[in-house]
Amino acid sequence: MLQFLWLAFIAQLIAAFVIERRAGSPFLFVWPIIFLFVGLPIGLEIFGVLDSQSNQLLAYGLAYGIIFNFCYLGGFCITVMRTQATGMPSDSGDLFRSKRQFHFFVLAVSVLILGLLLINGITFSKIIASSWRDKADMGFVSVVIVWLLSLLAGCLCFAIDKKYKSSILVILFVFLTVLAFYRSRGILANFFIAGAVFWVLYRKGKVFPLVVASLCAILFAVFIRSVRFLGSFSNVTSFSELMALFSEHVSLMFVRGDLSVYKVYLSVVEKCGSELSCFNFTYVSSIGRLLGLASEMGPRVEYSLYNQMVQDGIGGSLHPTAYGVIYADFSWVGGAVFFLLIGVFHALIRVVFRGERMLLLLGFVGSYTVFFARGSIYNSLSALVIGIVMAYILALCFRMKFRV
C-alpha cells in the first residue's frame, strides 16, 4: 500500500512537469525540486535505503502531498483551458529594439551591481576574506544586488542564444563576483533554473542533459556550503581539507543537509494540533496587515514552527517544504484550497508574462521555484512580485506591450 502511494505521488510530479512544459509555464521545475526534497528521501525510506520512520506517518505525508498536487493540477489545468494557449516562441529577437540597446542594458545593470559592492567597501581582496557577516552588514543593499543580478539571469540566456560574446563575459564576471562574495546556493539556483527554463521552453531542448547538469549543480551547491562552513576562502588551509568537508556534507545530505527537510515535514504532520500550535492562518493575517486590515499579528508559521521545534526567542525560521508549511498554517482542507489558487496563479502568470517578456522574469522565477519547493512561501511570493514589478517597468521602458 505504501509503495503504491509513493508511486502515485511520483506520477503526479511527473504529470505536473509534463503538463506545465506543454503549457509553457516557467514554474515547471518546482516539481523536480519537490521530488528531491520529498519524493526521493521518502522513497529511500520506503525501500529501506534510509532509516525508516513509521509507515503510518509516511503514508500521511504522501497522502497530503497527493491531495495538494491534485488540487494544484486542477486549478492549473482549468485555467489553462480557459485562457489563450501559448508557449515560449522559438525566436526572442524583439526583447530589445537593437543589439546595442541590449548591450547597454547589461552594462548598466552590471556597473550598478559592482558600484554598490564598491560603495560598501567590497573589493576583490575583501571578497576572499569576507564572511556572512559582511553581507549582513550591507543590509537592504545586499537584497537590491540580488534583485539586479536576477535581471541578468534571463539576459545571460538571451546573450548565449544570440552569441553576444561581450555580454556573456560581462554577465559571467558579475555573476561569479557576486557568487564569490555571497557564497549563496540560492544565487546559483537562480541562474541554473533560469537556464533550465530557457533550454526547455525556448530551445525545446531535451530533459536528459538537464538531469546531468542538475547533479553537477547539486554537487557544486554542496561545495559552496562547504566553503561557507569554513567562513571564508582565506580560511581554506588546504585543498584536501576542503574536499574532506565536501565529502562529509555529501554523505549527510539526507541526515541533516538540504535533503533532510522532509523529516521536518513529517514531524509537522505528526505533531500539528497536538504538540505544536498550528492552523492559525498566519499568511491570511500577513496579507491583511499589508492591506491595512489587521494591525497586530503573531509570528508567521515558519517562525512559529522554529520557536516550537528548535529554539524560541532568536528569530529563526523553519521551512518544512511547501506541503509542510501550508499544512501547518491551513490544515489539509485550507492547504488544498491554497494549492488550487496557486495553480490558477501560475497559469495566469504564464499568459501575462510570455514570450520574450518572460526573459526579464527568469531570474526571479529561479528564486521563486527554490523558495516555494523548500517551503519559504512568503519569500517566494515576495521575490516573484518584485520580479513582476521590475519586469513590467522595464517592459514599458523598452516599449513592449503586454498581450493577454
Secondary structure as a PSIPRED ss2 file (coil, helix, strand):
# PSIPRED VFORMAT (PSIPRED V4.0)

   1 M C   1.000  0.000  0.000
   2 L H   0.000  1.000  0.000
   3 Q H   0.000  1.000  0.000
   4 F H   0.000  1.000  0.000
   5 L H   0.000  1.000  0.000
   6 W H   0.000  1.000  0.000
   7 L H   0.000  1.000  0.000
   8 A H   0.000  1.000  0.000
   9 F H   0.000  1.000  0.000
  10 I H   0.000  1.000  0.000
  11 A H   0.000  1.000  0.000
  12 Q H   0.000  1.000  0.000
  13 L H   0.000  1.000  0.000
  14 I H   0.000  1.000  0.000
  15 A H   0.000  1.000  0.000
  16 A H   0.000  1.000  0.000
  17 F H   0.000  1.000  0.000
  18 V H   0.000  1.000  0.000
  19 I H   0.000  1.000  0.000
  20 E H   0.000  1.000  0.000
  21 R H   0.000  1.000  0.000
  22 R H   0.000  1.000  0.000
  23 A H   0.000  1.000  0.000
  24 G C   1.000  0.000  0.000
  25 S C   1.000  0.000  0.000
  26 P C   1.000  0.000  0.000
  27 F C   1.000  0.000  0.000
  28 L C   1.000  0.000  0.000
  29 F C   1.000  0.000  0.000
  30 V H   0.000  1.000  0.000
  31 W H   0.000  1.000  0.000
  32 P H   0.000  1.000  0.000
  33 I H   0.000  1.000  0.000
  34 I H   0.000  1.000  0.000
  35 F H   0.000  1.000  0.000
  36 L H   0.000  1.000  0.000
  37 F H   0.000  1.000  0.000
  38 V H   0.000  1.000  0.000
  39 G H   0.000  1.000  0.000
  40 L H   0.000  1.000  0.000
  41 P H   0.000  1.000  0.000
  42 I H   0.000  1.000  0.000
  43 G H   0.000  1.000  0.000
  44 L H   0.000  1.000  0.000
  45 E H   0.000  1.000  0.000
  46 I H   0.000  1.000  0.000
  47 F C   1.000  0.000  0.000
  48 G C   1.000  0.000  0.000
  49 V C   1.000  0.000  0.000
  50 L C   1.000  0.000  0.000
  51 D C   1.000  0.000  0.000
  52 S C   1.000  0.000  0.000
  53 Q C   1.000  0.000  0.000
  54 S C   1.000  0.000  0.000
  55 N H   0.000  1.000  0.000
  56 Q H   0.000  1.000  0.000
  57 L H   0.000  1.000  0.000
  58 L H   0.000  1.000  0.000
  59 A H   0.000  1.000  0.000
  60 Y H   0.000  1.000  0.000
  61 G H   0.000  1.000  0.000
  62 L H   0.000  1.000  0.000
  63 A H   0.000  1.000  0.000
  64 Y H   0.000  1.000  0.000
  65 G H   0.000  1.000  0.000
  66 I H   0.000  1.000  0.000
  67 I H   0.000  1.000  0.000
  68 F H   0.000  1.000  0.000
  69 N H   0.000  1.000  0.000
  70 F H   0.000  1.000  0.000
  71 C H   0.000  1.000  0.000
  72 Y H   0.000  1.000  0.000
  73 L H   0.000  1.000  0.000
  74 G H   0.000  1.000  0.000
  75 G H   0.000  1.000  0.000
  76 F H   0.000  1.000  0.000
  77 C H   0.000  1.000  0.000
  78 I H   0.000  1.000  0.000
  79 T H   0.000  1.000  0.000
  80 V H   0.000  1.000  0.000
  81 M H   0.000  1.000  0.000
  82 R H   0.000  1.000  0.000
  83 T C   1.000  0.000  0.000
  84 Q C   1.000  0.000  0.000
  85 A C   1.000  0.000  0.000
  86 T C   1.000  0.000  0.000
  87 G C   1.000  0.000  0.000
  88 M C   1.000  0.000  0.000
  89 P C   1.000  0.000  0.000
  90 S C   1.000  0.000  0.000
  91 D C   1.000  0.000  0.000
  92 S C   1.000  0.000  0.000
  93 G C   1.000  0.000  0.000
  94 D C   1.000  0.000  0.000
  95 L C   1.000  0.000  0.000
  96 F C   1.000  0.000  0.000
  97 R C   1.000  0.000  0.000
  98 S C   1.000  0.000  0.000
  99 K H   0.000  1.000  0.000
 100 R H   0.000  1.000  0.000
 101 Q H   0.000  1.000  0.000
 102 F H   0.000  1.000  0.000
 103 H H   0.000  1.000  0.000
 104 F H   0.000  1.000  0.000
 105 F H   0.000  1.000  0.000
 106 V H   0.000  1.000  0.000
 107 L H   0.000  1.000  0.000
 108 A H   0.000  1.000  0.000
 109 V H   0.000  1.000  0.000
 110 S H   0.000  1.000  0.000
 111 V H   0.000  1.000  0.000
 112 L H   0.000  1.000  0.000
 113 I H   0.000  1.000  0.000
 114 L H   0.000  1.000  0.000
 115 G H   0.000  1.000  0.000
 116 L H   0.000  1.000  0.000
 117 L H   0.000  1.000  0.000
 118 L H   0.000  1.000  0.000
 119 I H   0.000  1.000  0.000
 120 N C   1.000  0.000  0.000
 121 G C   1.000  0.000  0.000
 122 I C   1.000  0.000  0.000
 123 T C   1.000  0.000  0.000
 124 F H   0.000  1.000  0.000
 125 S H   0.000  1.000  0.000
 126 K H   0.000  1.000  0.000
 127 I H   0.000  1.000  0.000
 128 I H   0.000  1.000  0.000
 129 A H   0.000  1.000  0.000
 130 S C   1.000  0.000  0.000
 131 S C   1.000  0.000  0.000
 132 W H   0.000  1.000  0.000
 133 R H   0.000  1.000  0.000
 134 D H   0.000  1.000  0.000
 135 K H   0.000  1.000  0.000
 136 A H   0.000  1.000  0.000
 137 D H   0.000  1.000  0.000
 138 M C   1.000  0.000  0.000
 139 G C   1.000  0.000  0.000
 140 F H   0.000  1.000  0.000
 141 V H   0.000  1.000  0.000
 142 S H   0.000  1.000  0.000
 143 V H   0.000  1.000  0.000
 144 V H   0.000  1.000  0.000
 145 I H   0.000  1.000  0.000
 146 V H   0.000  1.000  0.000
 147 W H   0.000  1.000  0.000
 148 L H   0.000  1.000  0.000
 149 L H   0.000  1.000  0.000
 150 S H   0.000  1.000  0.000
 151 L H   0.000  1.000  0.000
 152 L H   0.000  1.000  0.000
 153 A H   0.000  1.000  0.000
 154 G H   0.000  1.000  0.000
 155 C H   0.000  1.000  0.000
 156 L H   0.000  1.000  0.000
 157 C H   0.000  1.000  0.000
 158 F H   0.000  1.000  0.000
 159 A H   0.000  1.000  0.000
 160 I H   0.000  1.000  0.000
 161 D H   0.000  1.000  0.000
 162 K H   0.000  1.000  0.000
 163 K C   1.000  0.000  0.000
 164 Y C   1.000  0.000  0.000
 165 K H   0.000  1.000  0.000
 166 S H   0.000  1.000  0.000
 167 S H   0.000  1.000  0.000
 168 I H   0.000  1.000  0.000
 169 L H   0.000  1.000  0.000
 170 V H   0.000  1.000  0.000
 171 I H   0.000  1.000  0.000
 172 L H   0.000  1.000  0.000
 173 F H   0.000  1.000  0.000
 174 V H   0.000  1.000  0.000
 175 F H   0.000  1.000  0.000
 176 L H   0.000  1.000  0.000
 177 T H   0.000  1.000  0.000
 178 V H   0.000  1.000  0.000
 179 L H   0.000  1.000  0.000
 180 A H   0.000  1.000  0.000
 181 F H   0.000  1.000  0.000
 182 Y H   0.000  1.000  0.000
 183 R C   1.000  0.000  0.000
 184 S C   1.000  0.000  0.000
 185 R H   0.000  1.000  0.000
 186 G H   0.000  1.000  0.000
 187 I H   0.000  1.000  0.000
 188 L H   0.000  1.000  0.000
 189 A H   0.000  1.000  0.000
 190 N H   0.000  1.000  0.000
 191 F H   0.000  1.000  0.000
 192 F H   0.000  1.000  0.000
 193 I H   0.000  1.000  0.000
 194 A H   0.000  1.000  0.000
 195 G H   0.000  1.000  0.000
 196 A H   0.000  1.000  0.000
 197 V H   0.000  1.000  0.000
 198 F H   0.000  1.000  0.000
 199 W H   0.000  1.000  0.000
 200 V H   0.000  1.000  0.000
 201 L H   0.000  1.000  0.000
 202 Y H   0.000  1.000  0.000
 203 R C   1.000  0.000  0.000
 204 K C   1.000  0.000  0.000
 205 G C   1.000  0.000  0.000
 206 K C   1.000  0.000  0.000
 207 V C   1.000  0.000  0.000
 208 F H   0.000  1.000  0.000
 209 P H   0.000  1.000  0.000
 210 L H   0.000  1.000  0.000
 211 V H   0.000  1.000  0.000
 212 V H   0.000  1.000  0.000
 213 A H   0.000  1.000  0.000
 214 S H   0.000  1.000  0.000
 215 L H   0.000  1.000  0.000
 216 C H   0.000  1.000  0.000
 217 A H   0.000  1.000  0.000
 218 I H   0.000  1.000  0.000
 219 L H   0.000  1.000  0.000
 220 F H   0.000  1.000  0.000
 221 A H   0.000  1.000  0.000
 222 V H   0.000  1.000  0.000
 223 F H   0.000  1.000  0.000
 224 I H   0.000  1.000  0.000
 225 R H   0.000  1.000  0.000
 226 S H   0.000  1.000  0.000
 227 V H   0.000  1.000  0.000
 228 R H   0.000  1.000  0.000
 229 F H   0.000  1.000  0.000
 230 L H   0.000  1.000  0.000
 231 G C   1.000  0.000  0.000
 232 S C   1.000  0.000  0.000
 233 F H   0.000  1.000  0.000
 234 S H   0.000  1.000  0.000
 235 N H   0.000  1.000  0.000
 236 V C   1.000  0.000  0.000
 237 T C   1.000  0.000  0.000
 238 S C   1.000  0.000  0.000
 239 F H   0.000  1.000  0.000
 240 S H   0.000  1.000  0.000
 241 E H   0.000  1.000  0.000
 242 L H   0.000  1.000  0.000
 243 M H   0.000  1.000  0.000
 244 A H   0.000  1.000  0.000
 245 L H   0.000  1.000  0.000
 246 F H   0.000  1.000  0.000
 247 S H   0.000  1.000  0.000
 248 E H   0.000  1.000  0.000
 249 H H   0.000  1.000  0.000
 250 V H   0.000  1.000  0.000
 251 S H   0.000  1.000  0.000
 252 L C   1.000  0.000  0.000
 253 M C   1.000  0.000  0.000
 254 F C   1.000  0.000  0.000
 255 V C   1.000  0.000  0.000
 256 R C   1.000  0.000  0.000
 257 G C   1.000  0.000  0.000
 258 D H   0.000  1.000  0.000
 259 L H   0.000  1.000  0.000
 260 S H   0.000  1.000  0.000
 261 V H   0.000  1.000  0.000
 262 Y H   0.000  1.000  0.000
 263 K H   0.000  1.000  0.000
 264 V H   0.000  1.000  0.000
 265 Y H   0.000  1.000  0.000
 266 L H   0.000  1.000  0.000
 267 S H   0.000  1.000  0.000
 268 V H   0.000  1.000  0.000
 269 V H   0.000  1.000  0.000
 270 E H   0.000  1.000  0.000
 271 K H   0.000  1.000  0.000
 272 C E   0.000  0.000  1.000
 273 G C   1.000  0.000  0.000
 274 S C   1.000  0.000  0.000
 275 E C   1.000  0.000  0.000
 276 L E   0.000  0.000  1.000
 277 S C   1.000  0.000  0.000
 278 C C   1.000  0.000  0.000
 279 F C   1.000  0.000  0.000
 280 N C   1.000  0.000  0.000
 281 F C   1.000  0.000  0.000
 282 T H   0.000  1.000  0.000
 283 Y H   0.000  1.000  0.000
 284 V H   0.000  1.000  0.000
 285 S H   0.000  1.000  0.000
 286 S H   0.000  1.000  0.000
 287 I H   0.000  1.000  0.000
 288 G H   0.000  1.000  0.000
 289 R H   0.000  1.000  0.000
 290 L H   0.000  1.000  0.000
 291 L C   1.000  0.000  0.000
 292 G C   1.000  0.000  0.000
 293 L C   1.000  0.000  0.000
 294 A C   1.000  0.000  0.000
 295 S C   1.000  0.000  0.000
 296 E C   1.000  0.000  0.000
 297 M C   1.000  0.000  0.000
 298 G C   1.000  0.000  0.000
 299 P C   1.000  0.000  0.000
 300 R C   1.000  0.000  0.000
 301 V H   0.000  1.000  0.000
 302 E H   0.000  1.000  0.000
 303 Y H   0.000  1.000  0.000
 304 S H   0.000  1.000  0.000
 305 L H   0.000  1.000  0.000
 306 Y H   0.000  1.000  0.000
 307 N H   0.000  1.000  0.000
 308 Q H   0.000  1.000  0.000
 309 M H   0.000  1.000  0.000
 310 V C   1.000  0.000  0.000
 311 Q C   1.000  0.000  0.000
 312 D C   1.000  0.000  0.000
 313 G C   1.000  0.000  0.000
 314 I C   1.000  0.000  0.000
 315 G C   1.000  0.000  0.000
 316 G C   1.000  0.000  0.000
 317 S C   1.000  0.000  0.000
 318 L C   1.000  0.000  0.000
 319 H C   1.000  0.000  0.000
 320 P C   1.000  0.000  0.000
 321 T H   0.000  1.000  0.000
 322 A H   0.000  1.000  0.000
 323 Y H   0.000  1.000  0.000
 324 G H   0.000  1.000  0.000
 325 V H   0.000  1.000  0.000
 326 I H   0.000  1.000  0.000
 327 Y H   0.000  1.000  0.000
 328 A H   0.000  1.000  0.000
 329 D H   0.000  1.000  0.000
 330 F H   0.000  1.000  0.000
 331 S H   0.000  1.000  0.000
 332 W H   0.000  1.000  0.000
 333 V H   0.000  1.000  0.000
 334 G H   0.000  1.000  0.000
 335 G H   0.000  1.000  0.000
 336 A H   0.000  1.000  0.000
 337 V H   0.000  1.000  0.000
 338 F H   0.000  1.000  0.000
 339 F H   0.000  1.000  0.000
 340 L H   0.000  1.000  0.000
 341 L H   0.000  1.000  0.000
 342 I H   0.000  1.000  0.000
 343 G H   0.000  1.000  0.000
 344 V H   0.000  1.000  0.000
 345 F H   0.000  1.000  0.000
 346 H H   0.000  1.000  0.000
 347 A H   0.000  1.000  0.000
 348 L H   0.000  1.000  0.000
 349 I H   0.000  1.000  0.000
 350 R H   0.000  1.000  0.000
 351 V H   0.000  1.000  0.000
 352 V H   0.000  1.000  0.000
 353 F C   1.000  0.000  0.000
 354 R C   1.000  0.000  0.000
 355 G H   0.000  1.000  0.000
 356 E H   0.000  1.000  0.000
 357 R H   0.000  1.000  0.000
 358 M H   0.000  1.000  0.000
 359 L H   0.000  1.000  0.000
 360 L H   0.000  1.000  0.000
 361 L H   0.000  1.000  0.000
 362 L H   0.000  1.000  0.000
 363 G H   0.000  1.000  0.000
 364 F H   0.000  1.000  0.000
 365 V H   0.000  1.000  0.000
 366 G H   0.000  1.000  0.000
 367 S H   0.000  1.000  0.000
 368 Y H   0.000  1.000  0.000
 369 T H   0.000  1.000  0.000
 370 V H   0.000  1.000  0.000
 371 F H   0.000  1.000  0.000
 372 F H   0.000  1.000  0.000
 373 A H   0.000  1.000  0.000
 374 R H   0.000  1.000  0.000
 375 G C   1.000  0.000  0.000
 376 S C   1.000  0.000  0.000
 377 I H   0.000  1.000  0.000
 378 Y H   0.000  1.000  0.000
 379 N H   0.000  1.000  0.000
 380 S H   0.000  1.000  0.000
 381 L H   0.000  1.000  0.000
 382 S H   0.000  1.000  0.000
 383 A H   0.000  1.000  0.000
 384 L H   0.000  1.000  0.000
 385 V H   0.000  1.000  0.000
 386 I H   0.000  1.000  0.000
 387 G H   0.000  1.000  0.000
 388 I H   0.000  1.000  0.000
 389 V H   0.000  1.000  0.000
 390 M H   0.000  1.000  0.000
 391 A H   0.000  1.000  0.000
 392 Y H   0.000  1.000  0.000
 393 I H   0.000  1.000  0.000
 394 L H   0.000  1.000  0.000
 395 A H   0.000  1.000  0.000
 396 L H   0.000  1.000  0.000
 397 C H   0.000  1.000  0.000
 398 F C   1.000  0.000  0.000
 399 R C   1.000  0.000  0.000
 400 M C   1.000  0.000  0.000
 401 K C   1.000  0.000  0.000
 402 F C   1.000  0.000  0.000
 403 R C   1.000  0.000  0.000
 404 V C   1.000  0.000  0.000
